Amino acid sequence: MGLGRSVRKLFHKVIASGRIWQYRLLSDCANVQGRPRIKQPVLFKGNGTIMLHDSVRLGVVASPYLYSGYIYLEARNENSRIMAGARTMINNNCVVISEGEGVRIGADCLLGYNVHIYDSDFHELTPGRRIGGTPRTGRVVIEDDVFIGANATILKSVTIGAGSVIAANAVVTADIPPHVIAAGNPARIIRKL
């Protein structure tokens, strides 16, 4: 039994590191700062800046989608920024895209698997201007100690206050104050912490 477990761990490390390096080679963002701990492949894209504290963890071994996906971080334009603070954990298959003012994730945050965060609409909403128009953008700020549940979506121009919890599958379209639990689509406060 002990030998089987050791072989499985070695197999995991070899496969995981090969996939991680493959996605690193496919990445085209030239300005990635920091040396986070990477457990799932990450695709770093765009012409902007991605700044990750050295203690950030990207991917979780004991979580869904480890072998079937990747984390996608894109700072699309030259002035776009994605930042994540110390000890923040970004789970498998998360997507963070900055096309505008940027996305800032504080320290000690937990992002569940398949969380999506966008600082842009990506297209104008008016028919006829959706292709080639100018999308609306707005900075996203996730303050320290925030927990965002699996499959949640955070949209542009949102601040989530320190210590708050965003429930799984929530869609956050407006600011959430500190130390509350928010759930639903659109997300509403369901109780204080």
N, C-alpha and C positions, 0 to 999 in steps of 0.2 A: 504494500500500500504506500509506504513512504517513498519508494522509488518512483511510483506512478505520479505522485503529487509533484515531485521534483522535476520529472520530465515535462509535465504539463506547465509548470511555472517557466521552465526554460523555453518551451515552445511558445508560450505567450510572449515572453520578452523578445524573442527573435522575430516573430510575426509582427508584433506591435511596433518594434523599432524600425522594421522595414517599411511599414505603412507610414509611420511618422516621417521618415526621411523622404519617401516618395512625395508626400504632400508638401513638404518643405521645398523640394525641388520645383514643384508646380506653382508655388507662391510667387507673386510678382511685386509685393509691397517692399520697396527698398528701405523704408524707414520703420523698422520694427525694433523697439527698444525694450531691453530687459531680457532676462533669462528664466522664464516661467518653467514650472515642471509640467511636462507634456506627457499625458497618458493616452490620448486619442489623437489621431491626425488632425492638424489644423491647417486650413488654407488661409494664408495672409494675403489679401488683395488690396489693390488701389494705389493711388498716388499720394495719399496723406500719411499720417503718422499713427502708429499703434504702439502705445506705451503700457507695458505690463510689468508690475512689480515682480521682482525675482521670486517672491513667495507665492505668486498666483499659481493655481493648479488648473490645468486645462484637460478635462476628461476625467472620468471616474471608472476604475476597473470594475467595481461591483455595482454597475448600473446598466440599464438597457442601452443598446445601440453601439456598444464599444467597438465591435468589429464590423458593423454594417454602415458606418457613416463617418462624418468628420465635423469638426467645428469650423464655422465660416466667419472670419473677421475681415470686414472690408471698410477701409477709410478711402472712399471713392475719389474724392477731389483733393487737390493740393492742400487746401486748408482744413480738410476733414481730420477729426481726431477721435480715437478710441483710447480710453484710459481705464485701467483696472488697478485698484489699490491692494495693499498688502493682505495676504492670506485669503484673498477672494478665490472661490472655487466656481469654475464655469463647467457645467456638466456636459455630457456627450450631446452632440448634434445641435448645440446652440448656434444662433445666427445673430451677429451684431453688425449693422451696416450704418455708417455715417456718410451722408451725402452733403450735410450742411454744417451746423454749428458744433456738432460733436456729441459723443456719448461718454459720460464719465460714470464709472462704477466705483464706489468707495471701497474702503477696507472691510474685511471680514464679511463680505457678502456671499450668499449661496444662490446660485442660479441652477434650477433643476434642469433635467434633460429637455431638449427641444424648445428652450426659451428663445423668443425672437425679440430683438430690440432695434427700432428704426428711428432715425431723426429726420425722416423725410416721407412725403407721400409718394415720391418717385415719379409721379405723373400729375399733371393738372387734373382737376376733377371735372372741369367743363368739357362736354363733348366737343370735338373739333380741335381742342387744344391739348388733348391728352398725349398726343405724339408731337414732340417738338416744343411743347410749352415749358413753362418754368414751374417746377413743383414747389410747394410750400415746405419749409424746413423749420426745425426748432430743436434746440438743445435738449438732450435727455440727461438728467442727473439722478443717479441712484445713490443715496447717501449711505453712510456706514451701517453695517449690521443688518442689511435688508435681506430677506429670504424670499425668493421668487420661485413659486412652484412650477412643476413640469407643464410644458405646453402653454405657458402664459405668453402674452404678446404685450410689449410696451411700445406705445406709439410716440410720435414727435411731440415736443414742447411739454414734456412731463417731468416733474420732480417727485420722487418717492422719498419720503422722510425717513430719517434714521430709525432703525429698529423695527420697521414695519414688515408685514408679511403679505405677499400677494399670492392668493390661492391658485392652485393648479387650474389651468384653462382660462384664467381671467384675461380680459382685454383692457389694458389701462389706457384711457384716453384723456385723463385730467389728473392734476396733482393729487397725491395721496399724502396726508400729514404724517408726522412721526408717530411711531408706537401704536399702530392700528393694524387690523386685519382687513383686507379688501378682497372681494370676490365678485365674480359675475362678468357679464358683457353688456354694457360697459361696467367696469369694476366700481363697486360702491363699498363704503365702509360698513362692515358687519359687526365689529366690536373693537373696543380699545384694549390695548395690552397693558 
